[in-house]
Amino acid sequence: MTLAYSNSHQHSVFNQAKIKFDSMISHLESSAVKYNEHGEVEDYIDVEGTEVLRCLFQGCLDKKAAEEPLQQIYSDDGTHLTHL
């Protein structure tokens, strides 16, 4: 994600986690789950919940990267390096 999007109210670094979480809620509210065994629902929550956690962690890393100050890098002779 680029910095241009990090301040947008329409797109958050946690947007993917929100989408996945809302999808889980929709699935759990659906009539399809009505007849599932308890263990099947638990397995669904375990698998999809882990994916939500992964997205939250990725959002945290993206936020940290976007807020990290850029550092200038110079060679031993004082030349400003623009590429590593």
C-alpha positions in Angstrom: 0.0 0.0 0.0 1.2 3.5 -0.8 1.3 6.4 1.7 -1.3 8.2 -0.4 -3.9 5.7 0.7 -3.0 5.5 4.4 -4.8 8.7 5.4 -7.9 8.0 3.3 -11.2 7.3 5.2 -12.2 5.1 2.3 -9.2 2.9 2.6 -7.6 1.8 5.8 -4.6 -0.4 6.3 -7.1 -2.6 8.2 -9.7 -2.6 5.4 -9.0 -6.2 4.3 -9.4 -7.4 7.9 -12.7 -5.6 8.1 -14.0 -7.1 4.9 -13.0 -10.6 6.0 -14.6 -10.1 9.4 -17.8 -8.8 7.9 -17.8 -11.8 5.5 -17.5 -14.2 8.5 -20.5 -12.5 10.2 -22.6 -12.7 7.1 -21.7 -16.4 6.7 -22.5 -17.2 10.4 -25.8 -15.3 10.1 -26.8 -17.2 6.9 -29.2 -20.1 6.8 -26.5 -22.4 5.5 -24.9 -22.5 9.0 -28.2 -23.3 10.6 -27.8 -27.1 10.1 -24.0 -27.3 10.5 -22.6 -29.4 13.4 -21.1 -27.5 16.2 -17.6 -28.7 15.2 -18.1 -27.5 11.6 -18.9 -24.0 12.8 -15.9 -24.0 15.2 -13.6 -25.2 12.3 -14.9 -22.4 10.1 -14.3 -19.8 12.8 -10.8 -21.2 13.4 -9.7 -21.1 9.8 -11.4 -17.8 8.8 -10.5 -16.2 12.1 -6.9 -17.0 11.6 -7.1 -15.2 8.2 -8.6 -12.1 9.9 -5.7 -12.1 12.4 -3.2 -12.4 9.6 -4.9 -9.4 7.8 -4.8 -7.4 11.1 -1.1 -8.1 11.5 -0.4 -7.2 7.9 -2.3 -3.9 8.4 -0.2 -3.2 11.4 3.0 -3.8 9.4 1.7 -1.6 6.5 0.8 1.2 9.0 4.3 1.0 10.6 6.0 1.1 7.2 3.9 4.1 6.0 4.8 6.1 9.1 8.5 5.1 9.1 10.7 8.1 8.2 12.8 7.8 5.1 16.5 8.0 5.8 19.1 9.5 3.5 21.9 7.1 2.6 25.4 8.3 1.7 28.5 6.5 0.5 31.9 6.7 2.3 32.9 9.6 0.1 29.7 11.6 0.9 27.8 10.9 -2.3 24.0 10.7 -1.8 22.9 7.2 -2.8 19.4 7.0 -4.4 19.5 3.3 -5.1 20.8 0.4 -3.0 
